[in-house]
């Protein structure tokens, strides 16, 4: 494991919480950071004033590092507010940050960039990013990559010139974490596994659907494109997806039940069939017909856990697996 990662993160574990949209609450991010990992907030769609308050609240809940994420398919309107409030690290996805790197570093913060190709990783490093998030096609949520993580990761590690590389995409348990660390990653980023945690703000029915998922119950699809077109997503199979596929995956304007309002939030927002909005604790209606983001390894999740005990068990399991792999390597020499 490369010391450059330790020099500016200093984590007790090599576990990072992916910025899982509106589910990534202050409570969740603080729990991950306080348990020795790196928590995060997703602030792309958050108003600047609220984003600043969330960063301040998180700083009040943990004395450890965390990061905030901005999806560059959309205007990062709250970026400056988050930095002014003291965000120590910023990750960018779905695009290269360009001049935003200079802005972030002017506040003394670090820059992480998510990539899906080796060439994208090189461009991110050329722009001055401090760490690379290497995403594989197995990821849940919106997926940049078209390459399996185990294929892409060694390529990115080989060209990273010592810059920290964080592996992401369908990682769920200690064995997954150990595997990507053994392939050269400095840390493992988990998203779906933290959705099924006590602190996550995902709807309870969504969490229970993750627990019930088996092999083959996830897929990568363009079905849920309302609000974010041209962005495939890793999801659980459900009634909306099944109906669309049964009809031959028709285009926008010809999809079954396209204008149906399938759920609402307590604030009065509506969720229509094919929207990319996933159900939170504030969602009411046909929750399981909504977009249910999930990575390919979701079938490994079998219970909803508090973050503290989950982190401890994940890291203990990863260390045991790494020790086993080391023992095997020694035995072969």
Buried (B, 14 or more C-beta within 10 A) or exposed (E): EBEBBEEEBEBEBBBBBBBBBBBBBBBBBBBBBBBBBBBBBBBBBBEBEEBBBBBBBBBEBBEBBBBBBBBBBEEBBBBBBBBEBBBBBBBBBBBBBEEBBEBBBEBEBBBBBBBBBBEBBBBBBEBBBBBBBBBBBBBBBBBBBEBBBBEBBBBBBEBBEEBBBBBBBBBBBBBBBBBBBBBBBBBBBBBBBBBBBBBBBBBEBBBEBBEEBEEEBBBBBEBBBBBBEEBBBBBBBBEBBEBBEEEEEEEEEEBEBBEBEBBBBEEEEEBBBBBBBBBBBEBEBBBBBBBBBBBBBBBBBEEBBEBBEBBBEBBEBBBEBBEEBEEEEEEEE
